[in-house]
Amino acid sequence: MGQPSKVGQFILELRVAHRMSQRRFANKWGVSPAYVGHVESGKIQHLGLEKAKQLCVAFGIKPKDLFAEVGSDNSQTTDSEPGLNQDSGS
């Protein structure tokens, strides 16, 4: 299992701040609870653009704020938008 990335840490902190279980958080985000767990644990290191957009809409986050929080986590990024390039499914 991987080490949590900045995006994983951000998701965990957002979920805890909303006092939500992974299941409730996943339902609101539109992904599976397993996907949330994989992101939080570091198994999935990057969000795809569609998943990032869904997250912003579901939780009222401005995309620029999301990128500011996780955008510099680009050690494995190959796309032009750091930290949010691979859509690993749900």
Contacts in CASP RR format, 6 or more apart in sequence:
PFRMAT RR
TARGET T0000
AUTHOR 0000-0000-0000
METHOD contacts of the structure
MODEL  1
MGQPSKVGQFILELRVAHRMSQRRFANKWGVSPAYVGHVESGKIQHLGLE
KAKQLCVAFGIKPKDLFAEVGSDNSQTTDSEPGLNQDSGS
1 41 0 8 1.000
1 42 0 8 1.000
1 43 0 8 1.000
2 41 0 8 1.000
2 42 0 8 1.000
2 43 0 8 1.000
2 45 0 8 1.000
3 42 0 8 1.000
4 12 0 8 1.000
4 40 0 8 1.000
4 41 0 8 1.000
4 42 0 8 1.000
5 42 0 8 1.000
5 45 0 8 1.000
5 46 0 8 1.000
5 70 0 8 1.000
5 73 0 8 1.000
5 83 0 8 1.000
6 69 0 8 1.000
6 70 0 8 1.000
6 71 0 8 1.000
6 72 0 8 1.000
6 73 0 8 1.000
6 83 0 8 1.000
7 39 0 8 1.000
7 45 0 8 1.000
7 46 0 8 1.000
7 47 0 8 1.000
7 70 0 8 1.000
7 73 0 8 1.000
7 83 0 8 1.000
7 84 0 8 1.000
8 39 0 8 1.000
8 40 0 8 1.000
8 42 0 8 1.000
8 70 0 8 1.000
10 66 0 8 1.000
10 69 0 8 1.000
10 70 0 8 1.000
11 36 0 8 1.000
11 39 0 8 1.000
11 40 0 8 1.000
11 55 0 8 1.000
12 40 0 8 1.000
14 25 0 8 1.000
14 59 0 8 1.000
14 61 0 8 1.000
15 22 0 8 1.000
15 25 0 8 1.000
15 36 0 8 1.000
15 40 0 8 1.000
18 25 0 8 1.000
18 59 0 8 1.000
20 28 0 8 1.000
22 33 0 8 1.000
22 36 0 8 1.000
22 37 0 8 1.000
22 40 0 8 1.000
23 33 0 8 1.000
25 33 0 8 1.000
25 36 0 8 1.000
26 32 0 8 1.000
26 33 0 8 1.000
26 35 0 8 1.000
26 36 0 8 1.000
28 58 0 8 1.000
28 59 0 8 1.000
29 36 0 8 1.000
29 51 0 8 1.000
29 54 0 8 1.000
29 55 0 8 1.000
29 58 0 8 1.000
29 59 0 8 1.000
30 54 0 8 1.000
30 58 0 8 1.000
30 90 0 8 1.000
31 51 0 8 1.000
31 54 0 8 1.000
31 89 0 8 1.000
31 90 0 8 1.000
32 90 0 8 1.000
35 44 0 8 1.000
35 88 0 8 1.000
35 89 0 8 1.000
35 90 0 8 1.000
37 43 0 8 1.000
38 44 0 8 1.000
38 88 0 8 1.000
39 47 0 8 1.000
44 86 0 8 1.000
44 88 0 8 1.000
45 73 0 8 1.000
45 76 0 8 1.000
45 83 0 8 1.000
45 86 0 8 1.000
46 73 0 8 1.000
46 76 0 8 1.000
46 77 0 8 1.000
46 83 0 8 1.000
46 84 0 8 1.000
46 85 0 8 1.000
46 86 0 8 1.000
46 88 0 8 1.000
47 55 0 8 1.000
47 83 0 8 1.000
47 84 0 8 1.000
47 86 0 8 1.000
47 87 0 8 1.000
48 84 0 8 1.000
48 85 0 8 1.000
48 86 0 8 1.000
48 87 0 8 1.000
48 88 0 8 1.000
49 81 0 8 1.000
49 84 0 8 1.000
49 85 0 8 1.000
49 87 0 8 1.000
50 87 0 8 1.000
51 87 0 8 1.000
51 89 0 8 1.000
51 90 0 8 1.000
52 63 0 8 1.000
52 66 0 8 1.000
52 84 0 8 1.000
53 63 0 8 1.000
55 61 0 8 1.000
55 66 0 8 1.000
56 62 0 8 1.000
56 63 0 8 1.000
56 66 0 8 1.000
66 84 0 8 1.000
67 81 0 8 1.000
67 82 0 8 1.000
67 84 0 8 1.000
70 83 0 8 1.000
70 84 0 8 1.000
71 81 0 8 1.000
71 82 0 8 1.000
71 83 0 8 1.000
71 84 0 8 1.000
72 82 0 8 1.000
73 82 0 8 1.000
73 83 0 8 1.000
74 82 0 8 1.000
74 83 0 8 1.000
77 83 0 8 1.000
77 85 0 8 1.000
78 85 0 8 1.000
79 85 0 8 1.000
79 86 0 8 1.000
END
